[in-house]
Amino acid sequence: MAASDWRRKPGLILGALTALNGLNYLDRYVAAATLTLILSELKISDSQGGLLQSMFIVTSALACPLAGWLGDRGSRMRLAAVGIFIWSLATVGSGLATSYALLLLARAVTGIGEADAKKIVENRPYKSTDELVQKKVMPKATYDKIKGQIVAK
């Protein structure tokens, strides 16, 4: 699908972002849900298993301010696409990891990719809806089509 098709179909963008958000939450908690299997497969201790989730959260928390700063200074959608790409590669890496070190690295990178994408596409405080165009969150043509449907305080 060409980039111009996406801009003309804001519902498609919303659907894609909603689906990505759902996958993101599944990915975030899959390590916790399968921890007993991971512990036995990689023959690691409970504390090492706990570090997998901790590493994900810490790298995500450290990456969020940088992602927000970059998003305020450049193309948010391009940065979100890079974050989603990093997150996707790291998620595949988590599934293919054959050692604890590789799994720990993949979970850390997953946190960075998620923080990058999430910080860019999540709700942000705007003084007015016009800032959606001014801050390059969406193209003016898309904003003009949906501005009557935006609910703002």
N, C-alpha and C positions, 0 to 999 in steps of 0.2 A: 504494500500500500504506500502510495506517495505521501510525502510530508503534507502536501496541500490537502489531501483527503482527510487527514487527521484534524486539521484546523477547521474544516467545514463540518465536522461531526463531533461536537463537544461531548455528546452522550457516549460515544465510542471511547474517548479519552477517559471519561469518568469510569466506564466499565473496566477498562484496562488497568487503571490505577487501583480500583477496588479489588480486582482479582490479584494484582501484585501485593496489595496490603494483606489479603487473606493468606497468600503463599508466604509472605514475610512472617506472619504470626505462627503459621505451621512450622516454618523453619526455625524460628526462635525457640520453640519449645520441644522440638523433636529430640534434641540431645537429652533433655530431662526425662522425657517419656521413655526413651530407650536406654537409659543409663545403665541398668543392670546388664543388658546385652553388651553394651560397649565395654563395661568393666570386665566381663568374662572373656570377651573376644580378644581384647588387647592386653588382658592380664595386668590391669592397673588397679591402684588402690582407690578407696573412696575419696580421699583428698585430691588425687589426680583427676578423678571424675568431676568433682566439684569445681576444680580449676577450669575445666572446659567451659562451663557456663559463666564463670567469673571473668574469664578472658574475653569472652564475647561481650559482656556488659561493659567492662572497663574500656575496651577499644572503641566500642560504640559511643560511650560517654566522652572519651577524649576526641573523637572525630567530629562530634556534633557541632561544637563551636567553629571549627575550621570550615565545615560544610556550610554552615549558616553565613559565615563571612564571605566565602567564595560565591554563594548564591546571591548575595546582595551586590556583588560586583561583576557578575557575568550572566551568562545564559543559564537560567535555572533548569530548563528542560534538558539542555545538553549535560549539565552536571548531574541531574537525576538519572539520565540515561547511562552515564559513566558509572554511577553508584549501583544501578541495577545490574549492569554488566559485571562489575567486580563482585557483587553479592552472588550473582548466578554462578560465576566461575568458582568462587569459594564454597558455595553450597555443593556443587558437583565434587569439588576437592574433598569436602567432608565425607561424602559418600564413598569416595575411592581411597581414602586414607588407609594405609596399611600399618601405620605405627602411631603411637601416642603423640610424638612430636609433630607429625604431619597433620593429625587431627586437631591438635592445639593451634597450630598455625592457621589451618583452614577456618576454624571457629573464630579466631581473632580477625582474620581478613573479612569474614562474613559480617562481623560487627562493624567494621569500617565501611563496607559497601552499603549496609543497611542504614547507617547513620547518614551517609552522604545522600542517598535517595530520600530517606524519610524527612530529613531536615528541610529539603527543598520543596517537597510536595505537600507537607502537612500545613494545616491552617496556621497562618501567621497574623499577627496583629497589624491591621491596616487602619489608617485614619479614615479612609474612604474607599469605596469600591473602585474608583478611578485609578488607585495605586496598582491594581492588578495589571493594568497596561503600562503604567509608568515604570514599575519595577520589573517589567518583562516576564510576568508570571504567565500571561497569555497574550496572543496577538489581538490587536484592536478589533479586527473583523469578528473574531470569536466573542470578544467582550460585548460588542454591539448586538450580537444575536441573543445573548443570554442575560444582559444587564437587567432586564425587567423581572427576571426570575431569582436574582441574587437577594438573599435576605441578609441585611446587615443592621447593626445597631446604630 
